[in-house]
């Protein structure tokens, strides 16, 4: 019993209060929104969101307790091999999500349970861990061409199967994580320029190899009025739902447009929140997300330079920034609809649980950073006085 108390006390001690409050507040907003739309979304969605919130919090505390350096140093080869195997299995045996027009193989059924998971969400956790370890190992020679080639090979092992599955949206998130982590690790700007030029040169070839629905989504995504009755209907409905909320919203149980908006509980959850809680609710959500992102990069800045904790924070922070911008851009009909969820708010067990796992890593890095340790030691000294 004493051991359990000690472990719990240390896990709580490792929790960063700002991240904890932000994550809790966003999760509560999500649960309340789903509760207000339960007649449309279904009671199963509400139960799942509450269940994942509870499980996610527990997982966060567990990961916050175990030193991330011990976790990654011992398990990184298994993380990498397991991630690639899981993605390949999904590529071979996976299925598309509910009511999807695409043939993306992004979901994997758990035998005997009737449940489905999205492996690429959990692989974000392992990819950030293994890639940060790789970057830290080669930090002294990161700009050597062979080193860069090996880093690209590492990334290709994970991003390749996702691209082959047809899930372009998730692949873009991984590419953003890759670019941000390489930048923070000190990769020379020349490599980024070369990559940009290569993309420009290959764009015509890449465009021709996109599926027709992907091409239409991209074109209509920047100008949904081009096809308001088909491809542009979803983002236009989303924008209408946001504007229908006005300043104060229609109330928890109010609103209409979210009921006819496809994916209003997942990709377009922000639109549902705005319709129910108005400009004030939407602004509050963006403010909390902004505080959370700023806190992540503050932790990255204060992280111990003798390990790869800062790189982990950079990867997670980059993922949050890109995912938030893409999702909110979709909801305002300003960016193509590419199936990106809003962290901790969109209804979805895989996305929410994976985000809580990464928050556990952030708590862990925060607890072991130089600045936080110094502050805690100072506080303990004052308490003793």
Phi, psi and omega in degrees: 000319180296323179296318179297317179298319181295316180297314180297319181296318180291322178297316178296322179297331181279347184287130175280120187298323181294312178297320181297313181296316179298312181297319180294315181297316179297319180295320179294318177301318179297313182296317179297320179296315179294322177299318180290343181243022187297330179294334180264317183280327183103144181297331180297324179294319180294314180298318181295319182294319178294317181298314181293326177299314180295312180295319180298319177297318180296316179297321178301315181294322179296312181293326178295332182282318184281124181305123184300330180291320176294317182298310185284317182301322183274329190249357187302322178297320180290326176298314182293311181297316180296321180296312181297317179299318181294320179291322177293320177299320178294322179297324183275315188249001186287169180229166175276164181285182182293136173054036180262140179279349186266171177252024179302134176259080186251347187242145182235127181280137175270114185305135174080000182244337184078004181263154177232142177239158175252096186305326183298335177291317181285331180291338174305317180299308183289325179296315179297320179296309185289322182288324176294321177297316179298313180299319181293324180295325184254020187302328183281345181227032188297332183269004176287134183307319180295321178298315179297320179297318179293322177297319178294325176295318177302312181294321182296328178301328182265314185285329181305304180299329179292318177296319179295332178287345179093003183271081185293324181299311180293322178299323178297323178296316179298319179296323177293318177301314180301311183296317183292320179293321177295319179297313181292336179279351176101020178295137183298143183299337180300324179294321179293320178296317179297320179295319179296317179296321179296319179296317179299317181292325183272353186304314179301319179294315180296321181297318180295338182262005173281149176293152181306319181293329178291318177298316180295320180298319181292313181296312182287335182299324179274347180208074185299340179294346178295331182215067187291343183261355181225264185295329182271355184297317184298306178296327179291320175297321179299313180296324178294320179298320180296314181291330180293340180286340180061211183274319185255350178087176181260005179096163183304319183260007181268184180100155180226316189295329180297336181289333181252001179273117178299140179061031180291346179262350181240269184298329184247033178297326180297324177296319178298316179299316181293323179293324182277322187244003173070194179301321181298315179295316179296320179293321179298316179300313180295324179295314180295318177298320180296316179299319181296315180295315179300319180296322179300314182286335172294319177295319179300319182292325182269359183295152179297125182284355179272002176218190187255019180299320179297323179292324176299314179297319180298317179297314180292318178298317177298319178300315181297314182300309184294318181294319179295313182297316180293317182294311180294323176299321176298316184295328178271009179060035180252341181227157180300148177279109185235019173070049179250130180273160176265119187308129176069356182247318180294143178286122181167119185296316183297311182297314183292315182294319179297322178294319177296323177298317180290328175296324176300319176298319180296316176302318183295313179297319179300318181293334183253012180277156183300313184296317181292319179298318180296318180296320181290321178296321179294318179296320179295323180295317179295322180295320180295324178295000000 
